[in-house]
Amino acid sequence: MYQYNDKDQTLIDERVIQFRDQTERFLKGEIAEDKYRALRLMNGVYIQTHAPLLRVAGPYGLLSSKQLRKLASIARDYDKGFCHFTTRQNIQFNWPALERVPDILEELASVQMHAIQTSGNCLRNTTTDQLAGVAVDELEDPRPYCEIIRQWTIFHPEFAYLPRKFKIAVSGSEQDRAAIRFHDIGLQLVKNDQGETGFQVFVGGGLGRTPIIGQVIRPFLEKKHLLSYLEAILRVYNLYGRRDNKYKARIKILVREAGLAEVRQKVEAEWALIQDKLELSAERISDIQAQFTPPEYQANAAQDTSHAENIATNTDFATWIKHNTAEHKTDGYRAVYISLKAPDSPPGDCTHTQLDAIADMADQYSFGMIRSTHRQNLVLADVKQADLFAVWQKLDTLKCATPNIGKATDMICCPGLDYCGLANAGSIGVAQEINDMLDSIDYVHDLGDLKINISGCMNGCAHQSVGHIGILGVDKKGVEWYQVTLGGSSENDAAIGDRLGPAVSKEDITPTIKILLDVYIEQRLNEEESFLATVRRVGVAPFKEKTYATH
């Protein structure tokens, strides 16, 4: 894990002092609200329906146990006892008092955390695969490059006021677990014909009201040119991105309207001017990589026999192992998913008690490290198989062992009307109703891999456009309705879901989901055919026919 140097720490500490002064002057009436708005956004502070919202950066989803305990104490002392993990590996507090936000930022700075550039029209938190460094299908650990990008993006003076927000994701594995095709820039570590490792660069992806799949702007980029090529793309976007309409200001619209060929030509021209000035040395890359060296794994961990015995004698444990753990590149270890999707809990929320307990478990079982995921869960990435039974038992007592990772109840869900001032409809309540309908874990497992994403507005925080089933809340004359899409994916087979038909009422949305699942069971070739595969084979028509015949 990257550790701040003195310059890093000074930078963060000085920003806390600066924002404290700005906030105090705003509260005294010395700074106008419109001017303070830009200042607070650059420090992760939104004004929501009931209270300010503070979004904390989770760089590439990696947290230490010390940092997790700090989040727990902030939840206790400054909020209502919980925090929320987002789809971009950030952490949100929904109830801080504005005058106390600088105190929270000071607390965060004490454990090398901050909220800088988690909002506003700037370069946002760089994200990656939650299994980075341990995934069996990984070409190379992407986290050092995420850290290099993080250091480049923080306080970049040229890109502090972009036409709109800008997001970068990096993947080092064959399977895309970071949704790189739906970011402004997506980076995939690949090998060229000469066996050299570099980046395939995607540009112009994004979700929100105009979901677009990113396109390959450069098939292979040498590592040494990473920052110069990113800067060239940002310069072109800053020059030509639309500023007259915020809904058309993202780079995805620039690429769509100008065409990839023209954007590529402009980027290559800009890149030719700067590539020698921003070249990454092999030494620089090596220095950062050294901060992500693998932990000291136990050499004989695979020789343990208790794990197999526990699987054979405990059905519940065996089910959890199957659904909530992942293969590890080191023999005798597995990555453990901590489900933040208990049936009676809002998706992605984590209480201070859970945070403290998970921090303790990380220290005891996973080298003191925790990761946040693209689907609002957590991961202990380095658990010995001999410790898995004890980890499962402890997670079960915390209500964090629901065996549903990648299943229907592992829903992505935004806060919706419960907190968000932009929402048109509720999300958390819909997720709860669907969970109640899916009250049998056997039924959930029979449905197989199924991603349901629920958003309360068009902004796409819950990635509804790329859900296998996407649910979007809309407002019809003050009444909550929901549009449904089918067949989306944010992985290698990237796709935007197709509209099922007219929106359904709030009363009908959960029955509609039940109908869709019943149609899937009727239409699938066998139990091995996934929901997504069935939709792609038969199309939306059978699902639409049954849905609207009922309403």
N, C-alpha and C positions, 0 to 999 in steps of 0.2 A: 504494500500500500504506500502511495506517495506521502511523504512527510514534508510539511512546510519547512522552508528555510527561513532565516531571519527576515529576508525581504518579503517573502510571502506573508508572514505573520504581521509585519509592520503595515503592509498594504491593507490587510483586513482590519487591523486595529484602528488605523486612521480613518477608514470608511465608517466604522461605527461611530467615532467621535464626530465626524462630519454630519452623518445622518441624525445623530442625537441633537445637534445644534439646529439643523433644518427643521426637525419635528417640533422642537421647543418653540422656535420662532413662528412656525405655522400655527401652533395651538394658541400663541399669544396674539395672532392676527397680523404678524409682521410679514408673512409670506402669503400671497394670494393662493386660493385653492387650485386654480388652473396651473400655476407654476409649481406648486407642491406636488401635484399629481405626477408630473414627469419624474420628480425626485423620488417619490415613494415607489413608483413602478420599477425604477432601476434598482431598488432595494427589496423587491419581492412583495410589496404591500398592495393588496387590492382592497377596495371598499365593497363589501358584499351586502346581502340583504339585511343581515342582523348585526354584523360586526366586521371589522377588518379581517382579511385573510392574509396570513404570512406564508409564502412559499419558500422553502429552504432547499438549496441545491444539494443533490446527492450525486456527486460526480461519478459518472458511469456506474451508478448503483452500488458503490462499495462503501461500507460503513464499518467502523471498528466498534467493539463492545463499549468502549468509553464514549463514543459518539452516541450510540444508542441509549446509553444511560442518561446522557445529557438531554436527548429528546424526551425521555421519560420524565425527567425533572421539570422540563419546560411545560410539558402537558399537565403536570400536577400544579405547578406554581403560577402559570400564566394562562392556562386554557381550561377546558372542562374535562381534563383527564384522558384525552386521547389525541392522536394525530392521524393523518390520512396519507397513504402512499399512492402516488399518481402513476399513470402509464408512462411517464418520462423519468421515472426513478427518482422523483423529487418527493419531499415531505411537506405537507400542509397543516397549518394550525388554523382552525376556523373561528376561534373566539378570543384572540388577544385584544387587549385595550390598546388603542393607538399610542397613547403616551408611554406604554410599557414596551413597545416594540424595540426601541433602542436597547433596553435592558436585555431582551431576548437575544438580539444580535451580539451583544457583548458576551453573553453566555455561550453562544455558538462559536464565537471567535476563540474562546478559551480551549475549544477542542478541534480547532482547525476546520470550522464550518462557517458558512455564510449564506446570504440570500441574494447576493449580487447577480443581476442580470437573469433572474428567474421570471421576469416579466418585462414588458416594454418592447419597443421595436429595436431589438438588439440580438446579439448572438446568445442563444440560450444554452442550457446544460447539454453537454455531449453525452449520448447514451450508447449502451452496448449490450451484448448478450449477458444474461445473468449467470451463465455457466462459463464465462470467459476464464481461460487458464486451466480449466479442468475438463472441458468437453472433449469427448473422444473423437468428434468429427472436426476438431479445430486444426487449422493450418498453422496458426500462430496466435498468441495471446494479443488481443486488440487493445487491452487497457493502457499499455505505455503510449500508444498513439492517441488514445483519448486524452491522456494527461498532457501530452504535447499540445494537442488542440486546445485543451482547457486553458493552459498557460498563455497561448496565443490569443484566445478570445477575450480573456478578462481585461476589461478597461481598454480594449482596442479603440483608439481615438477616432479612427476613420469610420468605424462601424457601430458607433454608439446610438445613432439615429438613422436606422435603415428605413426603407419604405414600410416594412412590417417585420415581425419577429422572424428569426432564422434558426433552424434546427439541423443538427448534424448527428448522424448515427454511424457506428462502425461495427462491422462483424468480421470475425476471423474464422467462422465455421462454415461447413457445407450447408447446414440448415440455418436459415435466417431466423433468429430469435430476437432480432432488434428492429424489425420493420424498416429496414434501410430504404426500401423502395417507396416509402411514404414519408420521407424527410426531404427537406430542401436540398441537402446533400447527403447521399448515402455512400459509404465506403466499404467495399468488400475486399478483404485480403485474398489475393490470388497468386498463382505462379504463371509466368509466361513460358514461351517455348524453350527458353534457355535455362529454365529452372530457377529463375530469380523471383523472389517474393516482392510484390508491390500491391497496388490498389486498383481495383475496378471502380470507377467513379460514376455514380448516378446523380442526376440533377433534376429538379423540378417536380419532385413528389410532394404530396401533402394530402391532408384530410379536410375537415371543415365542410363548408357549404359547397365547395367545388373539389371533390376528391379526385386526385390525379396520380397515376403511377409514374414514378420517376423513370427517366431514360438514361442510357449509358452515354455519357459525354466523352469519356475516355476509357477505353478497354483496359489499358495498363499504364499506371503511373508509378515511376520509381519512388521509393521511400524518401529519398533526399529532396524530392520536389513536392512533398505533401503540403507544406504550409504555403509555398508560393502558388501552387495551383488553386488551393482553397481561396487564397487572397485574390487571385485573378477572377474567380467566380464571384466573390463578394463585391469586387470593384465594379464588375459589369452590372450586377444586380443593383448596386447603389446608384449607378449612373442611369440605368434604363428602367428600373422597376417603377411601376406607377405609384404616384403619391396623391392622385386626384380622387381615388376611390379605394378605401381600405379593404373592400371585399375583392379587389382585383390587384392588390399590391404585392402579393406573394410572388416568389420567383417562379412558381409553377405556372402562373398566368403569363409571365414574360416568356417562358419557354413555349407555352402553347400558342401565344399570339405571334411571336417572332419566328418560331420554329427552332428546332434543336440545331440545325445546321448554322443558322445565323448566330445563335447564342454561342455555339462552339467556336465559330470564327472570331467573335469578339473576345472570348475568353483566351483563346490561343494568342491573339495579338497582345492582349494585356499581359499575359503570362511571359511573353518574350521580353517584356520590359523589366520584369522583376525577379525572374527565377534565380538568377545568380546571387541576388541580394538576400534571399530568404532560404538558401539551401541548408537542409538539415545535415549535419555531419554524422558520420557513423559513431563518433564518440558521444555526441549528444543523445542519439537514440539509445546507445548502450548504457549511458548513465541513467536514463529513465527506466529502461528495462530492468536494471539492477534493483530498482525499488519494487519490482513485482516478481521477485524470485519465488519459486514454489516453497512452501513450508517444509519442515523436516518430517516427512512421512515415515511411519513405522515400517521397517523393512519386511517384517513377517506378518503384516496385518491380514493378509489373505489366508493365513493358516488357521484362523479362528474357525471353530466348528459350531459355536453356540448360535450363530446367526441362522444357519440352515436348520438347526433344531427348533428355534423359535418360529421360523416360517412354517415348519411342518406341524407344529403343535398349536399355533394360534392363528386362526383364520382372519381375525380383524387386523392383526399385525401384518400378515401376508398381503392382505388387500391394500393396506397403507403403503407397504414397500412397492407394490406394483404400480400404484398410481401417483405416489408423492415422493418418489426418489428417482434419481437419474444415474446412469452409468458414469463412472469416473475414470479418467485416463490412468490413474494409479491403482493397481490391484489391491483389493482389501478395503477400498474406500468407496463411498457413494455421496452424491450431492442430495441434500434433503430439502424439499420444498415445505415451507411453513405456510399453511393455508390461512389466509385472512378472509376466508369466505365461509365461516360458520353459518348455518342456516338462519340464525336469529341475529346476525351482526351485519351492519352495513359493509358492503365489499370495500376492502382496502383500509378499513379503520383498524387501529391497533391501540389498545389502552396502555396507560403508564405501567400497570402491573405486568402486562404481557411484554412490553418493551424491556423492563428490567429483568424479567425471567429469561427472555431470549438472549439478552446480553450475557447473563450468567452461563447459559448453555453454550453460547459461542466460545466463551473462555474455556469451558470444560471439554468441549467436543470438537471445536472447529477453528482452532488457532486464533480465537478472538475476533473473527471476521464474520460479517453478515452482508448479504446482497439483497437489493430490491429488484423486482422483476417488472417486465413490460406489462404483466397482467395483474399488478397490484398484490403480489404475494412477496414473501421473503425466502431466502435460501441460506442454509448452512452448507457451504460447498465442499467441506473436507471432513466428513464424518467416517470414522472407522466402522466397518461392518459389525464389529463386536460391540459397538456403542449404540447401534441403531435401535435396539429394543428399549433401552433406557431413554433415548431421545424421544421415541414415539410415546412412551408413557408420560413423559413430562409435557410434551406438546398436547397430548390428549387432555390433561388436567387444565391446560390453558385455553382449551377450545380452539386449538390451532392445528389439529390433526385430521380434519375432515378429508377423507380420501377422494378428492375431487379435482385435482389439478388437470386442466385441459378438458374437463367434463362440463356438462350443462350448468351446474351450479357454481362453477368457477367463473362467474360473470364479471366483466369489466363494467363498472358503473360510476358515473360522475355524481357529484352531490345533488344535482338537479335543484328543484325549488326549495329543498330543505335548507340550502345555504346560498346558492349562486344567484346573484342579481341578474344574470343574463338568461337564466333558464326560462323556458316556456312551459315546462311540465315537470312533474316529479319523476325521479329515477329510483331512489332507494326503496320507496314503497312498492314499485313495480317489481324490483328484484326480490323483495320479500315475498310478494304474492307468487312469483314464479317458483321460488324456493319451496313455499308451502305446497304448491301443486306437485313439485318433484320431491315428494316426501319420502320416497323409497330409494335408498342408495343403490339397491339392486337395479332399479329402473334406470337410474342415472348412469350406472356402469354399462347397462345394456345399450344405451344410446351411443356409447363410444365417445370418441373425440368430437366435441361440439362446443364452439365458442359463441356465446351470446354476449353482445355488447349493447349497453343501454345508455343513451345520452339524453339529457333534458333540453338540448338546444342544438343548433346547426354547427357550433364551433368544433365539434368532433373530439372533445376531451376524452370521451369513452370509445373512440374509434368505431362508431356504429357502422360506418360505411364499409368496413372490412371484416365485420363479424360474419360468421357462418349464418347466424341470425342477427340482424341489426335492428335495433329499436330506437326510433328518434321521436322525442316528444315535440309536439307542435301545439300552438295556441289557436283555437277557433272561437273567436268572440268570447274570450275569457274562459273557455272550457278546454281541459286537457285531452288531446288526442294523440295517437301514436302511428307513425309510419313504420312499415316493416320492410326490410330488404333481406334477400337470401343469396348465399353463394359468395360472399366476400372472403378475402384472405389477405393477411399482411405478411405471409411467409414467401418462400421461393416462388410459389405459384400465385403471385400477387394478383388480386382481382378486387373490383369494386362490386358490391352486392347489387342485385337487380331488385327494383321495386316490386313488391308483391301486388299492390293495388292501392285503392283509396285507404286513407288513414282509418283506424278503428278507435272506438271510444276507450276511455280509461277502464270502464267496466268490462270491455271485451278483450283487452290486450292479453291477459293471462289465458283465457279460453282459446284465443287465437294461437298462442304458442303451443298449447296442448294439441290443437288440431294439426299444426305443422309437424309436431313430433309423431303423431299417429300416422300421418300421411307418409312420413319418412319410413316408419316401420313397415307399412304396407308396401312401399315401393322399392325398398332396398333389395338387392339381389340375394344377400345373405347377411349374417351378423358381422361379417368382416368389412362390408362396404360402409364407409363413413357417411355422415349426413352431407358433407360437402361433395363427396363423390356422387352421391345419389342426386343431389340438386343439379350437378353439372351434367349428369347423364340424362335425366328426364326433363330438366328445365323447371321453370317456375309454375307452368300451367296446372299440373295436378294439385299443387299446394294452393294455388289461387282459387281453383274451382271449389275445393272443399271448404276453404275459409269463408268465401262470400256466399256460398249456399247456406251456410249456417246463420250468417248475420242478416 
